[in-house]
């Protein structure tokens, strides 16, 4: 197969075969048929093919009923579904085969070896694997150049992202051709590396592994982390909720797989909590208990913290947040001291960045027994996160909580730690994304697109770093690295270099080929 003969391959594709009639196969078939392709459905179980055609046809009928698809379009899409039975049923005019069988390397290798012999030479062979190396699957073929990965996300018709994954020996033209086809059918392709976790699952390690690290330190409860993640960071679900939804029996093995796949890279280090909870059967929603308990499928969440009934005390706010936080509290009727130093009765509020409340107070010469930390991330608009260290006078601390609850914002109270919760989550998300860019595993724009569409984050990790301030993120990571000595917090060179050079995290900048491209023959 030569690239010159397939210049317009994506435009000319007419017929594909989907092998595997389970949830993913059905979704891919619906997506492709709706996009105008003839879809041959195959499975080793004949009844599975019949059920899949009925299911997909029913989905088209539902779309018509909801007014999201014209009746004529639905009938035409149904007509493009063709049950062919066995996976190796003789191929006529088939441009592309998409494999969606069970996630087992030997099974996939055996199938692809058979497909190589049965398919026309021009047919591209694609795996929908979510975790197995495309290169390893293609290694069973005499001509691995015709094999690539197309990783769809479930439910396929609704999840617009598709990872396009070239193997080590995939022909150069194929990834671009597959990306064009995905776009033609209405989804968004990103070029992903044939590396553990591909792109989306790799980038997703930043949030969940750091959340588990915070839990393992006893710095916060699951509900605390989730509320901060939702209200301060703008995530649809907190990391503990997410782990309960996917199931620890699914999530923890993925964490271990990516960690070992990158030869125990500390940034991806799983938590002992994950394996312990998996072995205890605390898997999440599917078992009725994980980080939360579920009654009739409904998550049981403890109530928010309420303001203590204590005698009011004045507060004194330290540092750059004095104007913003002071104005918020004053408007709510809290007495805010304006002097350069706090009075002997005042509750002292500091806004630690990349360090603990204790370290901040000691560095600034403030009274530890009267000092609480308030996380400045999020600008105090949605939720206030308060850090409490063991040396705080209890009455003073309760007065401080009452003052912080006065504006009506929900308040989360956590133990003082090397940095506040929101800072740690954002820094980890950004640092993992920068690490992917640093290793040239994916383009900056693909990293951000993959995370927004594949994980549902409000912004991609590089965009997030820009919004939060790359310099601030770097300060958080350096503070965490210095205070803990844990290499999981070492800043990515991509982040550190761009802060030093004043470049945006989304910019590749000048690379060697920019200087040498016209100097080579």
C-alpha positions in Angstrom: 0.0 0.0 0.0 1.6 3.3 -1.1 0.8 6.7 0.2 0.5 8.1 -3.3 -2.5 5.8 -4.0 -4.4 6.9 -0.9 -4.0 10.7 -1.1 -7.7 11.0 -0.7 -8.3 7.9 1.4 -10.3 9.6 4.2 -12.6 11.2 1.7 -13.1 8.0 -0.3 -13.7 5.5 2.6 -17.1 3.9 2.1 -17.2 0.6 3.9 -15.7 -0.5 7.3 -16.0 -3.7 9.3 -16.4 -3.5 13.1 -15.3 -6.7 14.8 -16.8 -7.2 18.3 -20.5 -6.4 18.9 -20.2 -5.4 22.6 -20.7 -1.9 24.0 -17.8 -0.3 22.2 -18.4 -2.1 18.9 -22.1 -1.0 19.0 -21.1 2.6 19.7 -18.5 2.7 16.9 -21.0 1.1 14.5 -23.7 3.8 15.4 -21.1 6.6 15.0 -19.9 5.4 11.6 -23.3 4.6 10.2 -24.6 8.0 11.2 -21.6 9.5 9.5 -22.5 7.9 6.2 -20.4 4.8 6.1 -21.6 1.2 5.4 -20.8 -0.8 8.5 -20.3 -4.5 8.5 -20.8 -5.9 12.0 -19.1 -9.1 13.0 -18.6 -11.2 16.1 -17.8 -14.8 16.9 -21.2 -15.0 18.4 -23.9 -14.7 15.7 -26.6 -13.7 18.3 -24.4 -10.8 19.4 -24.4 -9.3 15.9 -28.2 -9.6 15.7 -28.6 -7.9 19.1 -26.1 -5.2 18.1 -28.0 -4.3 14.9 -31.3 -4.2 16.9 -29.7 -2.0 19.6 -28.1 0.5 17.2 -31.3 0.7 15.1 -33.2 1.4 18.4 -30.8 4.2 19.2 -31.5 5.8 15.9 -35.2 5.6 16.6 -34.7 7.3 20.0 -32.8 10.1 18.3 -35.7 10.6 16.0 -38.1 10.7 18.9 -36.0 13.3 20.6 -35.9 15.5 17.5 -32.1 15.0 17.1 -32.3 13.1 13.9 -34.6 13.2 10.9 -36.6 10.1 10.2 -35.2 9.8 6.7 -31.6 10.1 8.0 -32.3 7.4 10.6 -33.7 5.0 8.1 -30.7 5.6 5.8 -28.3 4.9 8.7 -30.1 1.7 9.6 -29.8 0.6 6.0 -26.0 1.0 6.2 -25.8 -1.5 9.0 -24.9 -4.9 7.6 -24.6 -8.0 9.9 -21.9 -10.3 8.4 -21.5 -12.8 11.2 -18.1 -14.3 11.6 -15.1 -11.8 11.8 -13.4 -13.4 8.8 -16.4 -13.6 6.6 -15.0 -12.8 3.1 -14.2 -9.2 2.6 -15.4 -7.5 -0.6 -14.8 -3.8 -0.6 -13.6 -3.0 2.9 -11.5 0.1 3.5 -11.0 -0.2 7.2 -11.4 -2.8 9.9 -11.9 -1.7 13.5 -11.3 -4.3 16.1 -13.2 -4.0 19.4 -12.8 -7.4 21.0 -11.8 -8.2 24.6 -8.7 -6.5 26.0 -6.3 -9.4 25.8 -3.0 -9.2 23.8 -3.0 -12.8 22.6 -6.6 -12.6 21.4 -5.9 -9.4 19.5 -2.7 -10.7 18.0 -4.4 -13.8 16.8 -7.2 -11.8 15.2 -4.9 -9.4 13.4 -2.7 -12.2 12.1 -5.8 -13.7 10.5 -7.0 -10.3 9.2 -3.7 -9.7 7.5 -4.3 -12.9 5.4 -8.0 -12.3 4.8 -8.3 -8.6 4.1 -7.5 -6.9 0.8 -4.1 -5.3 0.7 -5.5 -1.8 0.8 -7.5 -2.3 4.0 -6.2 -0.5 7.1 -6.4 -2.5 10.3 -7.2 -0.6 13.4 -7.4 -1.7 17.1 -9.7 0.1 19.6 -7.5 -1.0 22.5 -7.7 1.2 25.6 -4.5 0.0 27.2 -2.4 -2.5 25.1 0.5 -1.3 23.0 -0.4 -0.9 19.4 3.2 -1.9 18.5 2.8 -5.2 20.4 -0.4 -6.0 18.6 1.1 -5.2 15.2 4.2 -7.3 15.9 2.3 -10.4 15.0 1.9 -9.3 11.4 4.3 -9.7 8.4 3.4 -6.1 7.5 2.8 -4.1 10.7 2.8 -0.8 8.7 -0.9 -1.2 8.0 -1.9 -1.3 11.7 -2.7 1.7 14.0 -4.9 2.4 17.0 -8.2 4.4 17.1 -9.2 4.7 20.8 -12.8 5.7 21.1 -14.4 6.6 24.4 -17.7 5.3 25.8 -20.4 6.2 24.9 -18.9 6.6 21.4 -21.7 8.8 19.9 -21.5 11.3 22.8 -17.7 11.3 23.5 -16.3 13.3 20.7 -12.7 12.6 21.3 -10.8 9.8 19.4 -7.1 9.0 20.1 -5.2 8.2 16.9 -2.3 6.0 17.9 0.5 5.0 15.4 2.6 2.0 16.3 6.4 2.0 15.9 6.1 0.7 12.4 2.8 2.3 11.2 3.1 3.8 7.8 3.6 7.6 8.0 0.5 8.5 6.1 -2.0 6.4 8.1 -2.3 8.5 11.3 -3.2 11.6 9.3 -5.6 9.7 7.1 -7.4 8.3 10.1 -7.5 11.7 11.8 -9.2 13.1 8.6 -11.7 10.3 8.6 -12.6 10.9 12.3 -13.1 14.6 11.5 -15.2 13.8 8.4 -17.5 11.7 10.7 -17.9 14.5 13.2 -15.5 13.6 16.1 -12.3 15.3 17.2 -9.0 13.4 16.7 -5.8 13.8 18.7 -2.5 12.2 17.9 -1.6 10.1 20.9 1.7 8.2 21.6 1.9 4.4 21.8 2.9 4.7 25.4 1.3 3.6 28.6 -2.1 5.3 29.0 -1.8 6.8 25.5 -2.7 10.4 26.0 -5.9 10.8 28.0 -5.2 8.1 30.7 -1.7 9.3 30.9 -2.7 13.0 31.5 -5.4 11.8 34.0 -2.8 10.5 36.4 -2.2 14.0 37.8 -5.5 14.4 39.5 -6.2 11.0 41.0 -2.7 10.1 42.2 -2.3 13.4 44.0 -5.8 13.0 45.6 -4.8 9.6 46.9 -1.5 11.0 48.1 -3.4 13.7 50.1 -5.6 11.0 51.5 -2.7 8.8 52.5 -1.2 11.7 54.4 -4.4 12.2 56.4 -4.5 15.8 55.2 -8.2 15.7 54.1 -11.2 13.5 53.8 -12.5 12.3 50.4 -15.5 14.7 50.6 -13.2 17.6 51.3 -11.0 16.9 48.3 -14.1 16.4 46.1 -15.8 19.6 47.2 -12.6 21.6 46.6 -12.1 20.0 43.2 -15.7 20.8 42.1 -16.2 24.3 43.6 -12.7 25.7 43.4 -11.3 24.0 40.4 -14.5 23.7 38.4 -14.4 19.9 37.8 -17.7 18.1 37.2 -16.7 15.4 39.6 -14.1 15.2 42.3 -11.3 12.6 42.1 -12.8 10.3 44.8 -16.2 10.4 43.2 -14.6 9.6 39.9 -12.8 6.6 41.4 -16.0 5.4 42.9 -17.7 5.7 39.5 -15.1 3.9 37.5 -14.5 1.3 40.2 -11.3 0.8 42.1 -11.0 -2.6 40.5 -10.6 -0.8 37.2 -8.8 2.4 38.3 -6.0 0.9 40.5 -4.7 -1.6 37.9 -4.6 1.2 35.3 -2.6 3.3 37.8 -0.2 0.4 38.4 0.1 -0.3 34.7 1.0 3.3 33.8 3.4 3.6 36.7 5.3 0.3 35.8 5.0 1.1 32.1 7.0 4.3 32.7 9.5 2.3 34.8 8.2 3.6 38.2 8.1 7.3 37.3 7.4 8.9 40.7 4.8 11.3 39.3 2.5 8.3 38.5 3.1 6.4 41.7 -0.1 4.7 42.9 -1.2 4.8 46.5 -1.2 1.9 49.0 -4.8 3.0 49.6 -5.9 2.0 46.1 -4.7 -1.6 46.4 -6.0 -2.0 50.0 -9.5 -0.7 49.0 -9.6 -2.9 45.9 -8.7 -6.0 47.9 -11.3 -5.1 50.5 -14.0 -4.9 47.9 -14.6 -1.2 48.4 -14.9 -0.6 44.7 -17.4 2.2 44.6 -20.9 2.5 43.2 -20.9 -1.1 41.8 -20.5 -2.5 45.3 -22.5 0.1 47.2 -19.4 1.4 49.1 -16.1 3.0 48.1 -15.0 6.4 49.3 -18.7 7.0 49.9 -21.6 4.8 50.8 -24.4 4.5 48.3 -28.1 3.8 49.2 -30.3 2.9 46.2 -27.5 4.3 44.0 -27.5 7.6 45.8 -24.2 8.9 47.2 -24.3 9.6 51.0 -22.4 12.8 51.6 -21.8 14.4 55.0 -23.2 17.9 55.6 -21.2 21.1 55.1 -19.3 22.7 58.0 -21.5 25.2 59.9 -20.3 28.3 61.7 -19.4 27.8 65.4 -21.3 29.8 67.9 -18.5 31.7 69.6 -17.6 35.2 70.7 -16.5 37.2 67.6 -12.9 38.3 67.3 -11.2 40.6 64.9 -9.2 39.1 62.1 -6.0 40.3 60.6 -5.1 39.2 57.0 -1.5 38.8 55.9 0.0 39.4 52.5 -1.2 40.0 49.0 -4.7 38.7 49.7 -5.4 41.3 52.4 -7.4 43.6 50.2 -9.5 40.8 48.5 -10.1 38.6 51.5 -10.4 41.5 53.9 -13.1 43.1 51.8 -15.1 39.8 51.6 -15.0 39.5 55.4 -15.7 43.2 56.1 -18.8 43.1 53.8 -20.1 40.2 55.9 -19.7 42.2 59.1 -16.4 40.8 60.3 -14.1 43.2 62.1 -10.9 43.3 59.9 -7.8 44.9 61.4 -5.9 47.3 59.2 -2.6 47.6 61.0 0.8 46.3 59.9 0.7 43.8 62.8 -2.2 41.9 64.4 -3.5 42.8 67.8 -3.2 40.3 70.7 -6.8 39.1 70.2 -6.9 38.9 66.4 -7.2 35.7 64.4 -4.4 35.7 61.9 -5.2 34.6 58.4 -2.4 33.7 55.9 -2.6 32.5 52.3 0.2 29.9 51.9 1.5 29.3 48.4 3.4 26.0 47.9 4.1 25.7 51.6 2.3 25.0 54.8 0.5 27.4 57.1 3.1 26.7 59.8 6.0 27.5 57.4 4.3 30.7 56.3 3.6 31.9 59.8 7.1 31.1 61.0 8.8 32.8 58.0 6.7 36.0 58.6 7.1 36.0 62.4 3.4 35.6 63.1 1.9 34.0 66.2 1.4 30.3 65.3 -1.2 29.7 68.0 -3.5 32.2 66.4 -2.8 31.5 62.7 -5.0 29.7 60.2 -4.3 29.2 56.5 -6.7 30.1 53.7 -6.0 28.8 50.2 -5.8 31.7 47.8 -6.5 29.5 44.7 -9.9 30.2 43.3 -10.0 33.8 44.5 -12.3 33.1 47.5 -15.3 33.3 45.2 -16.8 29.8 45.6 -15.4 27.9 48.6 -13.0 28.8 51.3 -10.5 26.1 52.3 -9.0 26.5 55.7 -5.8 24.8 56.9 -5.5 24.0 60.6 -2.2 23.0 62.2 -1.9 21.2 65.6 -0.7 24.2 67.5 -3.7 26.4 66.9 -5.5 27.6 70.0 -8.9 25.9 69.8 -11.0 28.9 70.8 -9.1 31.2 68.4 -9.5 28.6 65.6 -13.3 28.4 66.2 -13.5 32.2 66.1 -11.6 32.2 62.8 -14.0 29.6 61.3 -17.0 31.7 62.4 -15.5 34.7 60.7 -14.7 32.8 57.5 -18.2 31.4 57.4 -19.8 34.8 57.7 -19.8 35.7 54.0 -21.9 32.6 53.3 -19.4 30.7 51.2 -19.1 27.0 52.1 -16.0 26.3 54.2 -13.9 23.2 54.0 -11.5 22.5 57.0 -8.4 20.4 56.4 -5.2 19.6 58.2 -2.2 21.8 57.5 0.0 20.1 54.9 2.9 20.9 52.6 0.5 22.9 50.4 -3.3 23.4 50.3 -5.5 20.9 48.5 -6.4 22.9 45.4 -2.8 24.0 44.8 -1.6 20.4 44.9 -4.3 19.1 42.5 -3.7 21.8 40.0 0.1 21.6 40.2 0.0 17.9 39.7 -2.4 18.1 36.7 -0.3 20.8 35.1 3.0 19.1 35.8 1.9 15.8 34.3 0.7 17.6 31.2 4.0 19.5 30.9 5.8 16.2 31.2 3.9 14.8 28.2 4.9 17.9 26.2 8.5 17.8 27.5 8.9 14.2 26.2 7.3 15.2 22.9 4.7 12.5 23.3 2.0 14.8 22.0 1.6 18.3 20.7 0.5 21.0 23.3 -2.8 21.6 21.5 -3.6 17.8 21.5 -2.8 17.5 25.2 -5.3 20.2 26.1 -8.0 19.0 23.7 -7.6 15.4 24.9 -8.0 16.4 28.5 -11.0 18.7 27.9 -12.9 16.3 25.8 -11.7 13.0 27.2 -11.7 13.8 30.9 -14.2 16.6 31.0 -11.9 19.1 32.7 -12.8 22.8 32.3 -9.5 23.4 30.5 -6.5 21.4 29.4 -3.4 21.1 31.7 -1.3 23.6 29.8 -4.2 26.1 29.5 -4.8 25.6 33.2 -1.2 26.3 34.0 -1.5 29.6 32.1 -4.7 30.6 33.8 -3.4 29.8 37.3 -0.1 31.4 36.5 2.8 29.2 35.4 5.1 30.9 37.9 2.7 30.2 40.8 2.4 26.5 39.7 6.2 26.3 39.6 6.4 27.8 43.0 3.9 25.3 44.4 5.9 22.4 42.9 9.2 23.6 44.1 7.8 24.2 47.6 6.4 20.7 47.7 9.6 19.2 46.4 11.7 21.0 49.0 9.5 20.3 52.0 8.8 16.6 51.2 11.8 15.5 49.3 9.4 13.5 47.1 10.5 13.3 43.5 6.8 13.1 42.4 6.9 16.9 42.8 10.0 17.7 40.8 8.9 20.4 38.2 8.9 19.4 34.5 11.6 21.1 32.5 8.9 22.2 30.1 7.3 24.2 32.9 10.5 25.6 34.4 12.0 26.6 31.0 8.9 28.4 29.9 8.6 30.3 33.2 12.3 31.3 32.9 11.9 32.4 29.2 8.5 34.0 29.6 7.0 31.7 27.1 3.4 30.3 27.4 3.1 26.6 28.4 1.1 26.1 25.2 4.1 27.2 23.0 6.6 24.7 21.5 9.1 27.5 20.9 12.1 27.2 18.7 13.4 23.6 18.2 16.6 22.4 16.5 14.8 21.6 13.2 13.7 25.2 12.9 17.4 26.1 12.5 18.6 23.2 10.4 15.6 22.3 8.1 17.0 24.2 5.1 20.6 23.0 5.7 20.1 19.3 5.0 19.8 17.7 1.6 
